[in-house]
Amino acid sequence: MATVKVGMADLNICKAPDMITTLGLGSCIGIAVYDPVLKIGGLAHIMLPDSTQMRNNSNIAKFADTGIEELVKRVVMAGANKRRLVAKIAGGAKMFQVSGLSTVGNVGERNAQASRAKLKQLGIPLLAEDTGLNYGRTVELYPETGEFRIKAVGKTIRSI
């Protein structure tokens, strides 16, 4: 079994028996998309909700809107059936306390909302999520079983 690593503002795909992982999701979101029949999956590590708000948006994996689209495209190109795809997400933590009504402090929640909205727009069911709160996460997707394992310092490992 090989481990495929996904960096920050990055995405990739893998097929069972391999697994795919990304480290250090704070306010970022890890979006796992997979075909449970063919056991092909992908993972995106998005940092921001909306590419249209940025001038320098050449990195499509950095944003929920463009990153999820590209992830789905790559998983389908690898042989997955778009109609069978399902998704799980994790991350979107509120890592910093910001005074006042600043939206900067809640980019995690905006990332989670944007990810849910994009999946809905693409018709991909969101089976489970582990978002919010105030701690970082590392995630692992196992396309063989669909298990999405979430690790956080000082917490029990969760599978969703």
HELIX and SHEET records of a PDB file:
HELIX    1   1 SER A   51  GLN A   53  5                                   3    
HELIX    2   2 ILE A   60  LYS A   62  5                                   3    
HELIX    3   3 ALA A   64  MET A   77  1                                  14    
HELIX    4   4 LYS A   82  ARG A   84  5                                   3    
HELIX    5   5 VAL A  104  ASN A  106  5                                   3    
HELIX    6   6 VAL A  107  LEU A  122  1                                  16    
SHEET    1   A 5 THR A   3  VAL A   6  0                                        
SHEET    2   A 5 MET A  19  LEU A  25  1                                        
SHEET    3   A 5 ARG A 137  TYR A 142 -1                                        
SHEET    4   A 5 GLU A 147  LYS A 151 -1                                        
SHEET    5   A 5 ARG A 158  SER A 159 -1                                        
SHEET    1   B 5 ASP A  10  LYS A  15  0                                        
SHEET    2   B 5 ILE A  40  ILE A  46 -1                                        
SHEET    3   B 5 ILE A  29  ASP A  35 -1                                        
SHEET    4   B 5 VAL A  86  GLY A  91 -1                                        
SHEET    5   B 5 LEU A 126  THR A 131  1                                        
END                                                                             
